[in-house]
Amino acid sequence: MKQTEPRRVDKFWLTLIERPAVFLVLVLIGLGMLPVAVWMDLRAISDASLRSQAVDLDQAIGKIRTYYAQNVIARVQQAPGDITPTHEYHETPGGIPIPATLSIELGEVIGGNDHNLQYRFVSDLPFMERGSHNLTPFEIKALNDFRQSRDPADLEIAYEGSIFDRKIQIASPVLMGEACVSCHNSHPESPKTDWKTGDVRGLQAITISQPIAANLWSFKYLLLYFGCAGAIGAAVTALQWHQATRFHRMNVNLEHANSEIAHLNKQLTSENLRLGAEIEVARQIQMMVLPTKDELGGIHELEIAAFMEPADEVGGDYYDVLQLDDKVKIGIGDVTGHGLESGVLMLMVQSIAVALQERGPSDPRQFLVALNSAICRNLKRTRTDKHLTLSFLDFEPNKVTLSGQHEELIILRDNGQCDIVDTVDLGFPIGLDEDIEPFIETRELAFGPGDLIILYTDGVTEAENPDGVLYGLDRLVASARRHAAPKAGRVLEGILADLKAHIDTQTVHDDITLMVIRHK
């Protein structure tokens, strides 16, 4: 039976079931957040209420001042007598305050001892005999903004306060009318005598404060409702937690009952996993020992392009490029069979060949003899019957020395001539016999600038098309002639394209390895 991994949300609830104290803490935190939410809503309501009050009060005072100027001062001025509008009305018999003076003193009356409400009628250009109004930063900014906009309906609003109280400041511009301009420009104590109608003389500012905590109890019924709802929810949750605990215990019992089935299922699949692991290990080994692009491209006077494609099963094709100082040795081979043993044998060949290239004999025949001896000793230890065909090419200026038994060697000359070199008489399969020295021969081949050497494994020539026809050596030679180019990579790509076209939809049963070596 397949065991499914619990979802994250299920793991979360299982954790809570196993830790009731954590669950209780989460419930209490959820209930404790309710007053915070109410507090935040109350703060928003307070801001909206304060704004509405401040705007209404600002408009009311403005209307009072306008009414006073139009219906009191204007009538007095139209009927000269003993009543005189002046800002010094306290010292003037029959004097009454002008609108500005009325507004200033009205602020003192409105503010009074009420710390929650303040009204100021101020200017940064007071009359000479009056002291500075000591404008706040908010009032200075408002004056600057009003003088830029010159809009009588403009308002400046700012909020202040902590989480326990809120305060709103609102300011509106005081503009010069025609009568104001005439009076101020001719008054001896006026700080400015070039006033124009519409200029901003000053501003009226209203500040209203309101403690939030004082209104929190206004939500007592809402808080009581949510508290009761939370208690009911906690009770229902506790009941569900109890039921969930019972189901959890049942699930634990079921899991124990299924554990034996799962164990048997693992035993049944372990063999498949082992076989899959062998194939993957062998495939990784095969890829790790291949020469890198830098190694292929870093050889003087040689341009090398190589391709290897394992079949469905891991094979044992081998190719390598060994370079030590000015000595270059290229090997290609094919291990019998497939699977992990073939891959391990390929790795043995690669490791021993590298070691021999570093410290072994330079003679090609003795190189193969020493390699075969080491392979045979290792095969005895592993008790396998694997072996491989293996050939090496030792490169020298304008020639190459071929040793060992493998597939035919193809040399495509720069002048168009094609030589096929059989390697049957040049060696013996590696790993079959401890003493192969009598069978090892070498053959020197001319290899000049522009010449191409093509190496391959039988996975190329024995590749079948859907009708079962092999690709064969003749098609390989014809493809090499057809795609002959100054670049080894171009030749390799052309041959592979022809090979893939031949295979078409047919299953590949063996590894395909192909190398193209060009003398620069």
C-alpha positions, 0 to 999 in steps of 0.5 A: 500500500502506498503511503502518502505524505501528509499535506502541510495544513494537515501537519499543522493541525496535527501539531496543534492537536499534540500541543493543546497549550499552543492551540490555547495560546493561539486562541487567546492571541486571536481574542486579544487582537479584537480590542486592537482592531476596535482601537484602530477603527476608533482612531479612524472614526476619531480622525474623521470626526475631528476633521468634520468638527474643525471644518464646520467650526472654521466655516462658522467663524469665517461666516461670523467675521463676514457677517460682522464686516458686512452688517455691522462695520459697513453700516457704521461706516455708512452712518458716521457718528459716535461709533468708530471701528478700530483695532484700539477700540478699548482706548477709543470712546465709542470704538468697536473692534474691526473684523480682524480684531474681533477674530483675534479676540474671538480666538481667546474666547473660544480657546479659553480654558478648554485645552481640547479646542484652540483658535488662532487668527494670526499673520506673519505681518502683524501691526507694528505695535503688536508683538509677533504671533510666533507662528508654528511650523504648520502655520508657516507652511500653510501661509506659504501654500496659501500665497502660492495657490491664492484660493479662498477655499483652500485648506491645510490639514494635519494630524498629530497624536499618539495611540491614546489621543488624536489632534487635528490642525486645520488652517484657512486663508484670510484674504484682503478685500477692497476695504481692507486694502484701502485701510491697511495701505494707509494705516501708519502702523501697517507693516506693508503698504502695497496690499492688493485685493486677494492677497493673503493677509494671514490665516485662521487656525483651529486645533481640536484634540480628542483622547481616544481612550475616553471613547473606547467604552462606547464600544462596550456592547460590541466588545461584549458581543465579540467576547461572548462569540469568542467564548462560544467559538473556543468551546466549539473548537475545544469539542472539535479538538477532542474529536480530532484527537480521537481521530488522530489516535485512530489514524496512528493505529492505522499507520501502525497496521499499514507499516508492515504492508509498507515494509513488504512493499519496500522489499518488493521494490528494493531490487528494482531500485538496486538495478536502477542505481546500478544503471545510474552509477554506471552512466555517471561513471561513463560521463565522468571519465570522458575528456572535457571540451577544453582537453579536446580543444587544447591539443597542438596541431590537432582538432578533435570532435567527439560524441557518445550516446549511451543506449537504454542500458548503460554500456561500456564504450570508452574513448579518451585523449591523453596528453603529456608534454608533446606526447598525445595518445588517443584511445577508443574501445568497447567493453562486452555487455552492458551494466555496472560491470562493463562501466567499472571495467571502462573506468579501470581502463581509463584510470590505468591508461592515464597512469601509464601515460604519466609513468609507464612505457612510451613504446605503444606495444609495451603500453598495451601489454602493461595495461592488459596485465593490470586489467587481468589482475583486477578482473580476477579479483572481481571474478567477471568475464568481461573484456574489451577491444581497444586501440590507441593512436600515438601522434607524431609530426605528420604521422600516427602509430596505430596499436591494438585491436578494434574497429577499422580505422578510416583516414580521409586524406586532404586530396580526397583519398580514403584509406581503411585500416584493419586492426585485427592483426594489431592486437588481442582483446584486453582482459582475455589473457594475461600475456598478449605481447606476442599478438601486439603489433603497430603500424605507422600511418601518414597523417598530414595537414588537412587529413581526417581520422574517424574512430567509432564503435560498433554501435555506429556500423551496427545501428539498424533502421526500421527495416533491420538494415545495418548502417555499415562501414560503407555508409559511414565512409560515404557520409564522411566523404560527403561532409568533409569540411575544414572543421572536425565539428562540421564533419562530426555533425554531418555524419551524426545527422546521416546516422540519425536519419538512418536509425529513424524510429528504430530503437538503439540497442548499443552505445554510439561513439564517434570521434573525428580527428583533423590535422590542422 
